[in-house]
Amino acid sequence: MEAEMKNEYLLLTPGPLSTTASVREAMLKDWCTWDDEYNKDIVEVIRAKLVQLATSQAGYTSVLMQGSGTASVEATIGSVIPADGKLLVVDNGAYGARIAQIADYLNIACDVIAPGETAQPSIAEVEAKLSADDSITHVAIVHCETTTGMLNPIDDVIKLAKKNGKIVILDAMSSFGGIPLDMADLGVDFLISSANKCIQGVPGFGFVIARQAELEKCKGLARSLSLDLYDQWQCMEKNGGKWRFTSPTHTVRAFYQALLELEEEGGIAARHQRYQENQTTLVAGMAKLGFDTLLDASLHSPIITSFYSPVHSDYQFKEFYNRLKEQGFVIYPGKVSNADCFRIGNIGDVHPSDIQRLLVAMETAKYWELSA
Ligand SMILES: *Cc1c(COP(=O)(O)O)cnc(C)c1O
């Protein structure tokens, strides 16, 4: 039993990620979705804690939604933009592109600002789009673009959106809980994240933290029944934490445990510091081993880093991956379209000492140099 519960390798991926044994153990009990022990003592506590983590100001609420993180993004896009609304999306990676794709599927008018995967959006272009097109009602941007690991300039973009009276949707999927922010100070109306990223829970649901006054306007707007954010919120509000349809009970209990462990660690600031130390240790160590980062250091997030693949005829990602996995580390393939890369994540139950061990493992995994 003990041995089975222990992970064979560390996930250096942006979610699902390595969780603590205590988070996984929290799933070893079945729950009734009708009982107070689940709804009142777990779901409602989670909802309140999420709001506290997102802002110190009043007027915010949260909704949990079944599915992967994308389901929560789709629920938000599909439930908050009215039929005559229009979305402006910053697309500098796969997750920004996915928001535009969701709008397309749902027949929501949408315009994009697409500076490419390794560049930040030009603030002048955002300003020009906003002033040229009055029909834009909503602006969506990804906080940490997990495709590359880039941290987007959300302060500037949101400030402009707010100046122009737009509703702001932030995909903070891979950053919420790992990078300090206050959504009220920033001007975010809807912030989206999921259980299996920086809060360090297991996959199964996402959540949206919303400015209540804006969410209240969303009745009847949804384009999907199961992804109706307003309806899900109303059900939770009126029935003390009850989800409309079967909820991922074990995942939710694990998430509750993960939130307690975030508090024990010292909150988001302390977690951010650990991730940051993981990232700087990783980049410095990898540089010594001859690996360059895709992005300029000024664009890096503490969440995940893209490295250029070695230029060597013997190099194959799969072989490199397997050699690291044998030593207890799972890395992530690249996702950028115009460069050959691999990615290493710093989030989850991963500590600077793990990164040091990874760097030692890297030396023996560089088989293309060993055979030369
Ligand atoms: C992980 C992630 C998502 C959602 O991914 P799922 O695979 O649907 O859980 C969305 N946006 C960003 C920035 C992400 O990192």
The ligand as an SDF file (V2000), in Angstrom:
LIG
                    3D

 15 15  0  0  0  0  0  0  0  0999 V2000
   -3.6480   24.3950  -18.4490 C   0  0  0  0  0  0  0  0  0  0  0  0
   -4.1390   25.6270  -19.0810 C   0  0  0  0  0  0  0  0  0  0  0  0
   -5.4670   25.7410  -19.5840 C   0  0  0  0  0  0  0  0  0  0  0  0
   -6.4900   24.6550  -19.5180 C   0  0  0  0  0  0  0  0  0  0  0  0
   -6.0610   23.4190  -19.8160 O   0  0  0  0  0  0  0  0  0  0  0  0
   -6.8840   22.0780  -19.6260 P   0  0  0  0  0  0  0  0  0  0  0  0
   -5.9990   21.1010  -20.3030 O   0  0  0  0  0  0  0  0  0  0  0  0
   -8.1930   22.2170  -20.2820 O   0  0  0  0  0  0  0  0  0  0  0  0
   -7.0320   21.8400  -18.1500 O   0  0  0  0  0  0  0  0  0  0  0  0
   -5.8680   26.9680  -20.0720 C   0  0  0  0  0  0  0  0  0  0  0  0
   -5.0390   28.0130  -20.0970 N   0  0  0  0  0  0  0  0  0  0  0  0
   -3.7750   27.9500  -19.6450 C   0  0  0  0  0  0  0  0  0  0  0  0
   -2.9230   29.1770  -19.6810 C   0  0  0  0  0  0  0  0  0  0  0  0
   -3.2740   26.7530  -19.1280 C   0  0  0  0  0  0  0  0  0  0  0  0
   -2.0210   26.6960  -18.6660 O   0  0  0  0  0  0  0  0  0  0  0  0
  1  2  1  0
  2  3  1  0
  2 14  2  0
  3  4  1  0
  3 10  2  0
  4  5  1  0
  5  6  1  0
  6  7  2  0
  6  8  1  0
  6  9  1  0
 10 11  1  0
 11 12  2  0
 12 13  1  0
 12 14  1  0
 14 15  1  0
M  END
$$$$
